[in-house]
Amino acid sequence: MTEFLENLDLTEYLPGAVAWATNILLAALILIIGFWIAGRVYKAVHAIGKKYEKLDDTLFRFFGSIARYVILAFVFIAVLGRFGVETTSIVALIGAAGLAVGLALQGAMSNLAAGVMLLIFRPYKVDEFIEAAGQFGKVTEIDLFTTVMQTFDNQKIIIPNSQIWGQQIINHSFHEVRGVDLTFGVAYNENTDDARKVIEGVLAAHPLILKDPAPFVEVGELNNSSVDFVVRPFCKGEHYFSVRYSVPELIKKALDEAKIEIPFPHRKVILVKED
């Protein structure tokens, strides 16, 4: 054993050991700096979403995560390159894997793309009432893949974002003041001025209907058996449905009390007796 150690030439292995030690130190330094940069970039991108109220925080967390993982991918490739690993083939392999995953998750990617667009342009926000993808309700959650809504009968509806983006979206909560379109008919033999006064009296007494802008009450159409009034009171957005479903009954009772006939479809039958 002693003879073997005496014959061992350490100078033969010293350059390789120094090279490996240098590569390990440089790899560790690259990892430390890379993780630090990735963390700083994530925080910087995330801070953009917090700085501006109109920008969605969820979206910028997502962008920050993408930036961080892209940086870390280049960091690991650089570390492997320090140890002589051919990085070109690794990059090609990662690209091929990404393409395969993208093809396998086409539906999820379309939802992701739609979610990004919804979070950027923000056609609706949480707690707003919207009509989209054939559903109507209050938005309770918006993420990158789905929109969650709560219906009036307290059902939870989860809609993929791709079904919402590119289709018609009606935001019932966007404007602070809303008009409520209603139609009421009176008989032809009734005085329209009297009927208008009754309707205007009901609207003026309603606690949720605004005085400014003033309610709109005008004859809109002469129907087959009725004179139809177009009635549009205005209210706060959150009171829309209270006004929509309380005013018709109040106007019906007021017209009855004023002895103003509300016509209904009827058919006149004439019987002829033959001798």
C-alpha positions in Angstrom: 0.0 0.0 0.0 2.8 2.3 0.9 4.6 1.6 -2.4 1.3 2.3 -4.3 1.0 5.7 -2.6 4.6 6.5 -3.3 4.2 5.7 -7.0 0.8 7.7 -7.2 1.4 10.9 -9.1 -1.2 13.4 -7.6 -0.2 16.0 -10.1 -1.9 13.9 -12.8 -5.3 14.3 -11.1 -4.9 17.7 -9.7 -6.0 19.7 -12.8 -9.2 17.6 -13.1 -10.0 18.1 -9.4 -9.5 21.8 -9.7 -11.7 22.0 -12.8 -14.5 20.1 -11.0 -14.2 22.2 -7.9 -14.3 25.3 -10.0 -17.3 24.1 -11.9 -19.1 23.2 -8.7 -18.4 26.6 -7.2 -19.5 28.4 -10.4 -22.6 26.2 -10.6 -23.5 27.1 -7.0 -22.9 30.8 -7.7 -25.1 30.6 -10.8 -27.9 28.9 -8.8 -27.7 31.5 -6.0 -27.7 34.4 -8.4 -30.4 32.8 -10.7 -32.8 32.2 -7.8 -32.2 35.7 -6.5 -32.9 37.2 -9.9 -36.0 35.0 -10.4 -37.4 36.0 -7.1 -36.8 39.7 -7.7 -38.4 39.5 -11.2 -41.5 37.7 -9.7 -41.9 40.4 -7.0 -41.4 43.2 -9.6 -44.1 41.8 -11.9 -46.4 41.1 -9.0 -45.9 44.7 -7.7 -47.2 46.1 -11.0 -50.6 44.5 -10.3 -50.7 45.9 -6.8 -49.6 49.4 -7.8 -52.5 50.0 -10.2 -56.0 49.3 -8.9 -57.4 48.7 -12.4 -54.9 45.8 -13.0 -55.8 42.4 -11.8 -53.5 41.0 -9.1 -54.2 37.4 -10.1 -53.0 38.0 -13.7 -49.7 39.6 -12.6 -49.0 36.8 -10.1 -49.4 34.4 -13.1 -47.1 36.5 -15.3 -44.6 36.7 -12.4 -44.6 33.0 -12.0 -44.0 32.5 -15.8 -41.1 34.9 -15.7 -39.6 33.2 -12.7 -39.8 29.7 -14.2 -38.4 30.9 -17.5 -35.4 32.4 -15.7 -34.9 29.2 -13.6 -35.0 27.1 -16.7 -32.1 29.1 -18.2 -30.3 28.9 -14.9 -30.4 25.1 -14.8 -29.4 24.9 -18.4 -26.4 27.1 -17.6 -25.5 24.9 -14.6 -25.6 21.7 -16.8 -23.4 23.5 -19.3 -20.8 24.1 -16.7 -20.4 20.3 -16.4 -20.1 19.7 -20.1 -23.6 18.5 -20.7 -24.8 19.3 -24.3 -27.5 21.9 -23.7 -28.7 22.1 -27.3 -30.3 18.7 -27.1 -31.9 19.6 -23.7 -33.4 22.8 -25.1 -34.8 20.8 -28.1 -36.2 18.2 -25.7 -37.9 20.9 -23.6 -39.4 22.5 -26.7 -40.7 19.1 -28.0 -42.2 18.3 -24.5 -43.8 21.8 -24.4 -45.3 21.2 -27.8 -46.7 17.8 -26.8 -48.2 19.2 -23.6 -49.7 22.1 -25.5 -51.4 19.8 -28.0 -52.7 17.6 -25.2 -54.1 20.5 -23.3 -55.6 22.5 -26.1 -58.9 23.0 -24.2 -57.1 24.2 -21.1 -54.8 26.5 -23.1 -57.9 28.1 -24.8 -59.4 28.7 -21.4 -56.1 30.1 -20.1 -55.9 32.5 -23.1 -59.5 33.6 -22.6 -58.8 34.0 -18.8 -55.8 36.3 -19.5 -57.9 38.4 -21.9 -60.8 38.7 -19.3 -58.4 39.7 -16.6 -56.7 42.3 -18.9 -59.8 43.9 -20.3 -62.1 43.2 -17.3 -65.5 43.3 -18.9 -66.8 42.3 -15.4 -65.6 42.1 -11.9 -66.4 40.0 -8.7 -69.8 40.9 -7.2 -71.2 42.2 -10.4 -74.3 40.7 -12.1 -73.7 39.5 -15.6 -75.3 37.4 -18.3 -72.8 35.3 -20.2 -72.6 31.8 -21.8 -76.4 31.5 -21.4 -76.2 32.0 -17.7 -77.2 34.8 -15.4 -75.9 35.5 -11.9 -73.5 37.2 -9.6 -69.8 36.7 -10.3 -68.1 35.3 -7.2 -64.7 34.3 -8.6 -62.6 34.9 -11.7 -59.4 32.9 -12.3 -57.3 32.0 -15.3 -59.4 29.1 -16.4 -63.0 29.6 -15.2 -65.5 32.1 -14.0 -67.7 31.1 -11.0 -71.2 32.6 -10.7 -73.9 32.4 -8.1 -77.5 32.3 -9.4 -80.6 33.7 -7.7 -81.7 30.3 -6.6 -78.3 29.9 -4.9 -76.6 27.5 -7.4 -72.9 27.6 -8.1 -72.1 27.7 -11.8 -68.5 27.2 -13.1 -68.1 28.4 -16.7 -64.9 27.8 -18.7 -63.5 31.2 -19.8 -63.3 30.1 -23.4 -67.2 29.9 -23.5 -67.4 33.5 -22.3 -64.7 35.3 -24.2 -65.7 36.1 -27.8 -69.4 35.8 -26.9 -71.9 38.5 -25.8 -71.4 39.6 -22.2 -74.1 41.7 -20.6 -72.9 43.4 -17.4 -75.9 44.5 -15.5 -73.8 46.2 -12.7 -71.5 48.3 -14.9 -73.5 51.5 -14.6 -74.5 52.9 -11.2 -78.0 53.9 -12.5 -80.2 51.6 -14.6 -83.5 52.0 -16.4 -86.2 49.3 -15.9 -88.2 48.8 -19.0 -91.9 47.9 -18.4 -95.0 47.8 -20.6 -98.6 48.3 -19.4 -101.8 48.3 -21.5 -105.1 50.0 -20.9 -108.4 49.7 -22.8 -109.1 52.0 -25.8 -112.1 53.5 -24.1 -109.9 54.8 -21.2 -108.4 58.3 -21.0 -104.6 58.0 -21.6 -103.9 61.1 -19.5 -105.7 59.6 -16.5 -103.8 56.4 -16.9 -100.5 58.2 -17.2 -101.2 60.1 -14.0 -101.9 56.9 -12.1 -98.7 55.3 -13.4 -96.6 58.4 -12.6 -98.1 58.5 -9.1 -97.0 54.9 -8.4 -93.5 55.6 -9.6 -93.3 58.9 -7.6 -94.3 57.0 -4.4 -91.8 54.1 -4.8 -88.9 54.5 -2.4 -86.3 52.9 -4.7 -87.1 54.9 -7.9 -85.0 57.9 -8.6 -86.4 61.4 -9.2 -83.4 62.3 -11.4 -83.4 61.1 -14.1 -87.2 61.3 -14.2 -89.2 58.2 -15.1 -90.3 57.9 -18.7 -94.1 57.2 -19.2 -95.4 57.5 -22.8 -97.8 55.7 -25.1 -95.6 53.3 -27.1 -97.9 51.3 -29.3 -101.6 50.9 -30.3 -102.1 47.2 -30.0 -105.1 45.2 -31.2 -107.0 45.5 -28.0 -105.0 47.9 -25.8 -103.1 51.1 -25.7 -99.6 50.2 -24.5 -97.6 52.5 -22.2 -93.8 52.2 -22.3 -92.7 52.8 -18.7 -89.0 53.3 -17.7 -88.2 54.2 -14.1 -84.6 54.6 -13.1 -83.0 53.2 -10.0 -79.6 52.2 -8.5 -78.1 49.1 -10.1 -78.4 47.1 -6.9 -82.2 47.9 -6.7 -83.0 46.8 -10.3 -84.7 43.5 -9.5 -86.6 45.0 -6.5 -88.1 47.6 -8.8 -88.6 45.2 -11.7 -90.7 42.8 -9.7 -92.6 45.2 -7.4 -93.8 48.0 -9.8 -96.1 45.8 -12.0 -98.2 44.7 -9.0 -98.4 48.3 -7.6 -99.5 49.7 -11.0 -102.1 46.9 -11.4 -103.6 47.8 -8.0 -103.5 51.5 -8.7 -105.3 51.1 -12.1 -107.9 48.9 -10.5 -108.5 51.4 -7.8 -108.9 54.2 -10.4 -111.4 52.0 -12.3 -109.2 52.0 -15.4 -109.7 48.8 -17.4 -106.7 46.6 -18.2 -107.7 44.6 -21.3 -107.0 41.0 -21.8 -107.2 38.9 -24.9 -110.8 37.9 -25.7 -112.7 36.5 -28.6 -116.2 37.6 -29.7 -118.4 34.7 -30.8 -121.6 35.4 -32.8 -124.2 32.6 -33.0 -126.6 32.6 -35.9 -129.8 30.6 -35.6 -130.9 29.1 -38.9 -134.6 28.4 -39.5 
